[in-house]
Amino acid sequence: MSEIQQDSVVGATYRLKKTVVMVGMMGAGKTAVGRALALRLNVPFLDSDAEIETAANMTVPEIFERDGEPFFRRKETQVISRLLDEERGILSTGGGAFLAQENRANITARGVSVWLNADLDLLWQRVRHKDTRPLLRTSDPRATLAEIYAARVPLYALADVTVRSEAEKSIEQMVDRVVGTLLTERPDVLEMMNA
């Protein structure tokens, strides 16, 4: 995106026509960029993991431990479907949500998926000191992350839109990238009202 396009993106008002669903690996910035994007567009921010935790009155790691990943994934699909129906906004999903074909189909039919594509080194820098990632509770979390990354990238590549996530970009710069990409690639999702 050129600097002129960048300036017009920053000062504009928008109309969101479909829910934007942030997908990608843990640590890609789905929640941080999603929250800032929702603020920029003046729409609600929704988080499927937070909705599941509220409904269960437990954290995601506790749900994984008590009920297992298959149970969690069923609940995740139900919550994403409900959120897509209830309110147009920015929806952040858990890293595994987009792996399910049913979720991908629902998101594409009723919203637009935006893959925040971050490389493995950046993801590791962001998640290595956090104990909130149940899938990384292994003897070698870096190797586990690499395995998850290799398995998931081909599915994330099926997203409607891809935005490269880079360490040197601020959250606001990432929001600019997402907005610019949506305006260019998906005019059915986001409309610039004025500059």
N, C-alpha and C positions, 0 to 999 in steps of 0.2 A: 504494500500500500504506500502510495506517495505521501509526502508531507502535506500536500494540499488536501488530499483525501483524508488524511489523519486529522487535520484541523477541523474539517467539516463534520467528521464523526464525533469529535469531542463536544462541540457546541450545539449539537442537534437534539431535537425531540423526536421520539419514535413511537410507532404503534406496533405492538407485538400481536401477530395474527395467529401464532401457534406456539405451544409450549416448547421451550428450548430445553433439551435434556442433555446434561453434561455427563459424558461417559469417559472412561479411561482408567488407568491403573491407580492404585492407592498412591497418594503423593503427587499426582499429576496437577492438582490445584482445582479440582472440580468444585469443592465447597468454597474456597476463597474467591476464585474467579466467578463462580456462580452467584455468590452473595453480592459482589461488586457489580456484576452485570445486572442483577435484579434492581439494585439501587439506581444504576444509570438509566435503566428503561422504565423505572417507577412501576415495577410489577412485583408480585409476591415471589419470595424465595422459598422453595420447598426442598426438603431433604428426605429421601426415602428411608435412609438408615435412622434418622431422628424420629420419623413417623413410626417406624417399627419399634424402636426403643420406648416411645411413649405408650404405644398400644400394649406392649408386653410388660412395661414397668421394669425393664431389664436392659442392660447394655448389649450391644451386638456380641462382644466376646462371651458374655454370660449366656446368651441364647445359643451360640455355637456350642458352648460347653454342655449346657443342659439338654438341648433338643437336637443338636447336630446341624450340619450345613444344609442337608436336603430340606429340613423343616424351615430353616431360615429362608432358603431360596423360594419356597412356595409362598411364604408370607411376603417376601420382597415383590414377587410378581403381582400379588393381589394389591399391595400398596401402590405400586407404580401405576397399575391400571386405574385405580381409584383416583390418584392424583392427576392423571392425564384427563380424566373426565370432569373433575371438580372445578379446577381453576387454571386459567392460563397464566403461566409465569416461567420462572427458571427452576428446573428440577435437577438437583444433584443426586446421582445414584451411586451406590456402592460399586467397587471395582469389578465385582463379579456379575452385576446385574445384566450387562449387555451380552453376556455369554449365552443366555437363554434365548432360543429362537423366538419364543412367545413374546418376550420383552422387546426384542428388536422389531418384531412385526407390529406390536402395539405402538411403540414409539414412532416408527416411520408412518404409520397410518394416522396417528393423532397428534404428532408433534414433529420435531426434528432433532436428530442426535448430533451432538458436537463432540468429537473426540479430541480431548486435550492430549496430544501426542508428545510425551516426554521420554527422553532416553533413559536407559537403565541407571546410569551413573547419577543423574539428577534425582531420579526416584529414590535411590538408595540414600543419597544425602538428606532427603526430606523425611524418610521413614525410619532410619536406623536407630534413632533414640526414642522412638515411641513404642509403648507397650500396649497400644490399643488395636493392634492388627492381629486378629486371631490366626490368620494363615501364616504369619511369620514367627509364630511361637515354636520354632524348631531349633535344632542344635546348630544349624548354619543358615541363619535368616537371609544372608546375602545370596547364597546359592538358591534358596527357596524362591526369593524374589526373582532371580534370573529365570528359573523354571516357569514361574507363573507368567512372567513377561513374555517369554518365548511362546507359550501356549496361547496367550490372550491377544497378542498383537494382530494376528490374522483376522480375528473376530472384530476387534476395534476398527480395523481398516474397512469394515462394512458400514461404518457410520456415514450418515448423510453428508457431514461436513468434517473436515480435519483442520485443526489449528495447532501448529507447532508450539510446544511449551518450552521455553528456554530460561535458564537460571538467571541470566542478566536482565530479564524483562520483569518490570514491576507488575503487580496485580492490575493496576490501571492500564498499563501497556498491553497486558493480555486481554483485558476487556476491549480495548480499542481493536485488537486483532480479531476477536470474536465478532464484534459488531461489523467491522469492515468486511469480514468474510461472509457473514450472513447477508449483508446488503448486496454484495457482489454475486454470491453463488445461490442465494435463496431469497429472492424478493417476495416469495409467497409467505415468508415467515416474519420478516422485519421490514417496515416501511419508514423511511425518514420523512418526518412531517415538516420540519423547517430547519434551517441552519443558523 
